[in-house]
């Protein structure tokens, strides 16, 4: 495995490259052009992606651990079988984005716009999704256990089979969301209703 530690890739033009089994620790990709990048089984730890263009990139079985994404372009990208554990996203452009079988545990995505994105089965445990726009998202079977959902917009979202704590059911905006009977009962209980 090729390992880069503390390297500066700022402003680098690395469009369309294919990286397999590479590891990056505390590397800086600020303002780098990584459009069309394809990664497989790579590991990025505590890397910075400020102003980075990752549009049309494809990531499979890749780990982004405690990375910082700020004003990052991720439009038309695919993230499949990856982990984003503890990474933070600020003012990023996501839509449209394809995400499958990915672990988003402990991510910070407050105020992100992911309207209409298919996020079914994604793990968002303990994630900060406060004030995110998740309207019309497919969140079937998603794990939102312990996620912070204060002001999160989930109108018209599909939440059937999703796991959401009582706090989330009270704090999120759920008008028009599709839920299963278990979530409906949990919603009623979280709002102080008694169901006979």
RAMORA-V639177 format. One record per helix or strand of 3 or more residues. SS is the DSSP state (a for helix, b for strand). FROM is the first residue (numbers start at 1). TO is the last residue. If there is no record, write none. Layout:
ss=SS from=FROM to=TO
ss=SS from=FROM to=TO
This chain:
ss=b from=3 to=5
ss=b from=18 to=20
ss=b from=23 to=25
ss=b from=38 to=40
ss=b from=43 to=45
ss=b from=48 to=50
ss=b from=58 to=60
ss=b from=63 to=65
ss=b from=68 to=70
ss=b from=77 to=80
ss=b from=88 to=90
ss=b from=97 to=100
ss=a from=166 to=171
ss=a from=181 to=190
